[in-house]
């Protein structure tokens, strides 16, 4: 209940700001942005009252494939600009060109981190068929290219430690050692 009240309070503050604003167009844009603070709690409370269960694996799988599609699209557009539009490519502008075609880089970095976690925790594929693990170096490369410092710290330091502890608790010591070796090689 506290979270619903807090979420509604954020929206209410923005609504009061909208009413007292002279620039209704900009205030309306902000109000639309904050509408998720009201709509998402209502949607999730509907799911819990109706006892509807979300298929978490399907949600993580959709997120993972969505991230892959966006990265492919951004890379193709980035390459197209360089090859056919003669956009100047240098190391300082390369990331700016890539970010031009990818949604907000900080949020998208977090989606990449969630995708990495879902691959390692087995949410994408069952344990016998783990082909998506081979995409992880590419996801880490894009995580670094997007340049969100917080996501890089989470991806290189905290996520491996979290996954190592999780696998250690599950008595998967061999997998945990392999995971530690992979992350150490990425860091180096």
Residue pairs with C-beta under 8 A, 6 or more apart in sequence:
3 41
4 41
4 45
7 37
7 38
7 40
7 41
8 37
8 38
8 41
10 34
10 37
11 34
11 35
11 37
11 38
14 30
14 31
14 34
15 31
15 34
17 27
17 30
18 24
18 27
18 28
18 30
18 31
21 27
46 52
47 54
56 123
57 123
57 124
60 114
60 115
60 118
60 123
60 124
61 118
61 123
61 124
63 111
63 114
63 115
63 118
64 115
64 118
64 119
64 124
64 132
66 111
67 108
67 111
67 112
67 115
67 139
68 115
68 135
70 102
70 103
70 108
71 102
71 138
71 139
71 142
73 101
74 98
74 101
74 102
75 98
77 100
77 101
78 97
78 98
78 100
78 101
81 87
81 97
82 89
82 97
87 97
89 97
94 145
95 145
95 146
95 147
98 145
98 146
99 105
99 146
99 147
102 108
102 146
105 146
105 147
105 148
106 146
106 148
106 150
106 151
108 146
109 143
109 146
109 148
109 150
109 151
109 152
109 155
110 148
110 151
112 139
112 142
112 143
112 146
112 151
112 155
113 143
113 151
113 154
113 155
113 159
115 139
116 136
116 139
116 140
116 143
116 155
116 159
117 159
117 162
117 163
118 124
119 132
119 133
119 135
119 136
120 133
120 136
120 163
120 179
121 163
121 166
122 130
124 132
125 131
125 132
136 182
137 186
140 155
140 186
143 151
143 152
143 155
144 152
156 183
156 186
156 187
160 179
160 180
160 183
163 179
164 176
164 179
164 180
167 173
167 175
167 176
167 179
168 176
